[in-house]
Amino acid sequence: MRVAALRVELHLPMSQSLKAKRSVLRPFISDLQRLGSYSVAEVGHHESWQRAAIGMAVVAPDGEGLAMQIEKIRRYLDSRLDVEVLDVTLSELEEPQ
């Protein structure tokens, strides 16, 4: 089993209030969850109008499967025109030997 945690830093240029930010983030998070049954949550910049940090957990049976899942997530992030991806940090958890 292979597990990875991703932190995605976002800029939401059109957001002018926290309410507007949430109206963008709710469907964004839902789409990510449906993309591959990932655990997804907002993990930072809660009070900023135009910034957000999203945390994700991805699990796969092997390294190849994990790489495919991460690539699928990156393609989705690149396809979104309403958010700007500032940074993606990936941390893989190693299986105990």
Rosetta silent file (secondary structure, phi, psi, omega in degrees, C-alpha in Angstrom):
SEQUENCE: MRVAALRVELHLPMSQSLKAKRSVLRPFISDLQRLGSYSVAEVGHHESWQRAAIGMAVVAPDGEGLAMQIEKIRRYLDSRLDVEVLDVTLSELEEPQ
SCORE:     score description
SCORE:     0.000 S_00000001
   1 L     0.000  137.622  177.821    0.000    0.000    0.000 S_00000001
   2 E  -122.168  138.703 -177.534    1.261    3.487   -0.865 S_00000001
   3 E  -131.909  139.484  176.681   -0.035    6.692    0.720 S_00000001
   4 E  -135.618  147.784  173.164    0.608   10.339   -0.148 S_00000001
   5 E  -115.990  132.500  178.319   -0.460   13.628    1.346 S_00000001
   6 E  -117.252  140.992  171.097   -0.765   16.674   -0.897 S_00000001
   7 E  -120.551  122.020 -177.540   -0.992   20.315    0.114 S_00000001
   8 E  -113.952  117.970  177.453   -2.235   22.596   -2.646 S_00000001
   9 E   -92.320  126.736 -175.323   -1.794   26.358   -2.227 S_00000001
  10 E  -121.130  149.041  168.673   -4.366   28.308   -4.224 S_00000001
  11 E  -115.387  128.364  179.886   -4.959   31.906   -5.262 S_00000001
  12 L  -111.047   86.947 -169.270   -8.604   32.800   -5.936 S_00000001
  13 L   -65.612  -26.100 -176.025   -8.285   36.046   -7.918 S_00000001
  14 L   -89.269   -9.137 -176.117  -12.008   36.735   -8.379 S_00000001
  15 L   -75.130  127.605  179.627  -12.947   36.296   -4.710 S_00000001
  16 L  -119.021    7.330  177.952  -13.866   39.544   -2.939 S_00000001
  17 L  -162.207  166.388  176.333  -15.269   38.074    0.298 S_00000001
  18 H   -65.212  -34.612  178.057  -15.171   34.936    2.407 S_00000001
  19 H   -63.291  -42.779  178.075  -18.619   34.040    1.080 S_00000001
  20 H   -65.911  -38.214  177.461  -17.337   34.267   -2.512 S_00000001
  21 H   -60.854  -47.454 -179.806  -14.301   32.195   -1.554 S_00000001
  22 H   -62.887  -33.962 -179.635  -16.509   29.441   -0.112 S_00000001
  23 H   -68.477  -22.535  174.551  -18.683   29.448   -3.240 S_00000001
  24 H   -87.465  -42.764 -174.900  -15.558   28.554   -5.259 S_00000001
  25 H   -70.214  -37.212 -178.417  -14.019   26.121   -2.750 S_00000001
  26 H   -56.988  -53.706  179.090  -17.130   24.006   -2.066 S_00000001
  27 H   -68.817  -30.390  178.034  -17.503   22.710   -5.640 S_00000001
  28 H   -61.433  -49.077  179.542  -13.707   22.540   -6.032 S_00000001
  29 H   -65.856  -42.256  178.639  -13.393   20.223   -3.013 S_00000001
  30 H   -61.498  -41.788  178.825  -16.444   18.176   -4.063 S_00000001
  31 H   -63.540  -40.984  177.887  -15.005   17.681   -7.547 S_00000001
  32 H   -63.864  -40.271  179.516  -11.693   16.488   -6.093 S_00000001
  33 H   -64.625  -40.051  179.450  -13.502   14.035   -3.811 S_00000001
  34 H   -73.051  -25.915 -178.208  -15.491   12.608   -6.731 S_00000001
  35 H   -59.594  -36.049 -178.362  -12.384   12.406   -8.903 S_00000001
  36 H  -161.157   25.949 -178.911  -10.998    9.507   -6.917 S_00000001
  37 L    55.513   43.848  178.937  -12.667    9.172   -3.503 S_00000001
  38 L   -87.335  154.792  169.590   -9.901   11.219   -1.893 S_00000001
  39 E   -85.741  124.532 -174.973  -10.057   12.802    1.545 S_00000001
  40 E  -136.179  137.786  178.077   -9.981   16.555    0.927 S_00000001
  41 E  -153.507  152.568  171.348  -10.227   19.516    3.306 S_00000001
  42 E   -75.639  126.677 -173.637   -9.379   23.189    3.500 S_00000001
  43 E  -121.505    1.083 -179.567   -6.324   23.306    5.780 S_00000001
  44 E  -166.621  165.955  179.299   -5.103   26.892    5.711 S_00000001
  45 L    59.568   39.992 -174.763   -5.730   30.571    4.979 S_00000001
  46 L   -62.465  -30.830 -176.557   -9.250   30.274    6.412 S_00000001
  47 L  -101.221    2.040  178.561   -9.713   34.025    6.868 S_00000001
  48 L   -89.531  138.036 -178.705   -8.075   35.169    3.614 S_00000001
  49 L   -72.817  -39.265 -171.019  -10.389   36.077    0.748 S_00000001
  50 L  -112.931   10.577  177.972   -8.097   35.158   -2.108 S_00000001
  51 E  -126.376  148.535  174.870   -5.916   32.404   -0.632 S_00000001
  52 E  -153.287  151.192  172.246   -6.666   28.816    0.295 S_00000001
  53 E  -125.594  128.321 -178.930   -4.735   25.697    1.192 S_00000001
  54 E  -113.593  132.241  175.630   -6.251   22.317    0.423 S_00000001
  55 E  -107.723  141.241 -179.053   -5.002   19.076    1.996 S_00000001
  56 E  -136.768  145.038  171.849   -5.562   15.700    0.341 S_00000001
  57 E  -114.882  131.824 -178.333   -4.881   12.070    1.235 S_00000001
  58 E  -126.995  130.430  179.910   -4.332    9.607   -1.626 S_00000001
  59 E  -124.821  137.347  178.513   -4.048    5.826   -1.192 S_00000001
  60 E  -144.475  158.103 -178.842   -3.066    3.285   -3.863 S_00000001
  61 L   -70.043  -24.944 -178.184   -2.027   -0.363   -3.862 S_00000001
  62 L  -151.931  175.221 -177.875    1.421    0.357   -5.344 S_00000001
  63 H   -62.337  -38.561  179.636    3.762    3.130   -6.480 S_00000001
  64 H   -64.908  -42.894  178.158    2.544    3.059  -10.072 S_00000001
  65 H   -64.124  -38.376  178.714   -1.070    3.439   -8.970 S_00000001
  66 H   -65.605  -43.148  178.470   -0.143    6.297   -6.677 S_00000001
  67 H   -61.194  -39.671  178.815    1.707    8.095   -9.481 S_00000001
  68 H   -64.993  -41.382  179.393   -1.348    7.704  -11.739 S_00000001
  69 H   -65.127  -42.694  179.909   -3.652    9.142   -9.051 S_00000001
  70 H   -65.581  -38.788  177.280   -1.359   12.121   -8.452 S_00000001
  71 H   -64.293  -39.378  177.678   -1.145   12.796  -12.189 S_00000001
  72 H   -61.503  -41.948  178.527   -4.958   12.725  -12.400 S_00000001
  73 H   -64.856  -44.007  179.945   -5.147   15.302   -9.599 S_00000001
  74 H   -62.931  -39.664  176.688   -2.544   17.544  -11.271 S_00000001
  75 H   -62.107  -41.936  178.095   -4.451   17.431  -14.578 S_00000001
  76 H   -62.319  -46.468 -179.920   -7.621   18.460  -12.760 S_00000001
  77 H   -59.435  -41.240  179.484   -5.828   21.329  -11.001 S_00000001
  78 H   -67.928  -24.681 -177.049   -4.403   22.541  -14.317 S_00000001
  79 H   -80.844  -16.047 -176.774   -7.853   22.445  -15.931 S_00000001
  80 L   -79.669  122.706 -179.238   -9.420   24.872  -13.435 S_00000001
  81 L   -93.310  -15.641 -176.188   -9.546   28.403  -14.794 S_00000001
  82 L   -89.893   -5.789  177.215  -11.129   30.012  -11.705 S_00000001
  83 L  -132.202  151.012  175.670   -8.192   29.234   -9.388 S_00000001
  84 E  -110.754  122.640  178.422   -4.448   29.678   -9.688 S_00000001
  85 E   -82.019  116.687 -179.114   -2.325   26.875   -8.266 S_00000001
  86 E   -87.915  -37.541 -176.654    0.610   28.484   -6.475 S_00000001
  87 E  -161.638  145.628  172.166    2.271   25.359   -5.101 S_00000001
  88 E  -127.213  120.300  178.148    1.739   21.619   -4.693 S_00000001
  89 E  -109.351  128.398 -177.666    3.653   19.860   -1.937 S_00000001
  90 E  -115.503  128.777  174.919    3.724   16.072   -1.980 S_00000001
  91 E  -125.230  118.564  177.644    4.684   13.902    1.003 S_00000001
  92 E   -95.546  136.645  175.561    4.765   10.133    0.541 S_00000001
  93 E   -96.529  130.352 -177.899    4.425    7.898    3.549 S_00000001
  94 L   -88.687  143.319  176.753    6.548    4.796    3.418 S_00000001
  95 L   -72.693  137.333  178.810    5.196    1.415    4.376 S_00000001
  96 L   -60.774  143.758 -179.258    6.948   -0.060    7.439 S_00000001
  97 L   -88.646    0.000    0.000    9.519   -2.746    6.572 S_00000001
